[in-house]
């Protein structure tokens, strides 16, 4: 503080250069490029924080970045990815058929998995995605398997959506089965009476078991 007077007569250009050199160490271009390659979502939040700090100051800029990050997280949770599954060649395992094009779809069956919690603000998105897939499938479907193993939480709205989906599919001649539900998920699904209507969906059940049973009935 006592030496700032010595900088009083320095040209503004020199002071600007000093500031730029100091700021240069705070911006890691290599890390920004890495974030861009790994996660566009986090890169977007990073750019919002950077612009907010430059325009509004540190405190307001960080607050804006936090709010934008929360909004983007809510948007992502409201529109989770619904994976439609196919058999991995040479195995009894199933994975997302859109990410693994060599997977084999089960004839006459639709296999799906929601890669997020099933909550009141995303259940309609999940239901619409399943029906859109059913309508776009050229062959006649008689079985739909819903795997909630990647859904750590299912609330009351989610359980009721599955019950409604079961009734709609049943009216369309498609049987709904649930498999591999977690303990807390099983509890709320049982409370909504789904076990009586769709059968056992405990941890011992699996997509492969249900599909093999279904194909055994279709092709005895």
PyMOL commands that set and color helices and strands:
alter all, ss='L'
color gray80, all
select helices_A, chain A and resi 4-7+12-24+29-38+40-56+58-78+123-136+156-171+183-191+194-198+207-218
alter helices_A, ss='H'
color red, helices_A
select strands_A, chain A and resi 82-87+94-96+109-114+143-147+175-179
alter strands_A, ss='S'
color yellow, strands_A
deselect
rebuild
show_as cartoon
